[in-house]
């Protein structure tokens, strides 16, 4: 994908012992394209392992020599995974071993390491709840937890994605704010390089403390207010559509004005109807609960780019499109 930030170092959260080698290779192909575009991008593969006993009762701390053996085996596995993939500037595998009592602790350790190493982007592969991790991997949905805690942009590779097909469709949820518009324009730049179709999705936000029908009976002016808001959204979306047309990008606009369901539910429904690579960008990236991110990761057969709100929107873009 075309990322919306300047990237000098990619942190690759990899499981070199995973049964699903194809999934790891998909992430490697994506990183390869990114490193080719930037030339100087450094790739740091990191494998997180829990050094408590497998029963989780008796602590069994691993000494450095044992970790070095894991790193050696892991590097051999990485060579097989990345065979014929032109990865450049890739560092040796780094194994981080701690006695984690929860997935949150493990994800926090990875994020801490990414920050102190100057990482700009984290790339991770999700098994979408199918299991099959390596023998020393942390249990549970690690990538889901990572997406919930990360302050760095995160690219999640879905196991259903076939990198040879690239990305033919993008779903861009938006609140139609100016901040979102800046990310929308950069998304159009990426879509133009891949001839991908973009679906702009917006759900009218009209919070009420009671059912809409009841509120209208009590306060009839609420209906007029809703209609004005919907009309304003349509006008703004039309302006965005004009920008897309000028850019030569095919755009579909979906505006959900139903007074039922949450924003999260509406976004998931849109992705199911219009499958594509989901770009979750500010300011909406701060609005999604963990359950929504999990569903988006599993429902869309394409990679998902999650950009946390603190990331600036005025950084240069990188073309990450031609993964072959």
Beta strands, then each sheet from edge to edge (+ up, - down):
strand 1: 9-13
strand 2: 42-50
strand 3: 94-98
strand 4: 121-126
strand 5: 153-158
strand 6: 169-173
strand 7: 197-203
strand 8: 251-256
strand 9: 277-280
strand 10: 304-306
sheet 1: 3+ 2+ 1+ 4+ 5+ 10- 9- 6- 7- 8-
end
